[in-house]
């Protein structure tokens, strides 16, 4: 399974970005999708996740501003980020847990930089 993340960039505070993460390969089903982020000098943290049943979970710091969603037909997960703040600056990573012909396992995307200027 390969993940291709895109959509990061530089934006002013209050702006919006939409991240995408497309999974490719021999995938039977995606059981779980998530976005994490890691700011310089900090540990990687969970931003939002989404189960195959459609249950979402958000970090307190992004509730009401970020929305995670998916396109099952394209095996793609999105993160819509609105009302961005400088403290949202980080490298954002997607993570999926998938079922394939070879079994069930997790996979990380390569990361995409999000920079929010004040």
N, C-alpha and C positions, 0 to 999 in steps of 0.2 A: 504494500500500500504506500502510495506517495501522496504527500500533501503539498499544495501550492497556495501560499498565502499572498494576499495582495491588498492594496488599498491604503496603506500607511502614507504618511507625509507630514508636512508642516502646516499648521493651521493656527489662527489666532484664537485666543480664549473666547468662548462663546460659540465657536464654530462647530462644524460637524464633519465626521468622516465615517465611511462605511468600509469595514474590513470584510474580506471574503477568504474562504479557505476551501479549496476544492480537493476532494479525495479521489484518487484514481487507482485502478488495479482491479483485481478479482475480488470484488466486495459482494457478499451476500446481503449484509445489512449493517447499518451503523447503529450501534446500541447507545452510544453516548457521545456528545460533542461538547467542547468547552473552549473558552478563551482564557488564557493566563497572560500576565504581564510581569515584566521585570524591569524595575528602574535601576539606575546606576547605584551600586552599593547596597542594594536591597535584595531580599529573597523574592523568588518568583511567587506570585500570588494568583489565586483564582479570581477572575473577573466575573464570569458568568458561565453557566452550563445548561445543557438541554438534554433531557433523556429522550429515548425513542418514543416514549408515551406523551411527549410534549410538555413535561414538567420543567419549569425554568427555575433557576436560582441565581441570585446576584449578590455580589459583594455590597456591603452597606454603602460604600463610598461611591457606587455608580448607580444605585437604585433610582429609578425615575429619569435617568439620563441615557442609559445604555439599554439596547434591546438585542437579544440573541434570537436568531431564527434560522431556519434551514430550508433547503430545497431538496427534497428526497430524490426527485428524478435526476438531479445533477450531483448528488452526493456532496453538497456544498453547505457550509455553515457561514452565517453572516453575523457581524456585530455592528449594529448601527450605534454610533456614538454621537450624542447631541450635547449641547451646553458644555463643551469640553473646557477643562481647567488645566492650568500649568502642571498641576500634580498628577494629571493623567499621562504625562510624558513618560514613555517606557517603550521597550520592545515588546510587542504583543505576539503571543504564540497560540496557535490553535492545537487542539489535541482531540483525537477521535479514538473511540474503542469500537473495533469492527469485528465482524464475523466473516471469515474468508474460507476458501476451500482447505486452507492449511491450519485453520483454527481461529481462535479469538484472541486479539491482542490490541495494545494501544500503540499509537503512533503520533509523533510530534511534527508540526510544521516548522519551517526554517526561521520564522520570526519576521515581523515587519515593524519598522520604526515609526512611532507616533510621537511627534513633537508639538507641544502646544505652547505658543508664545503669549506672554502677558501684555 
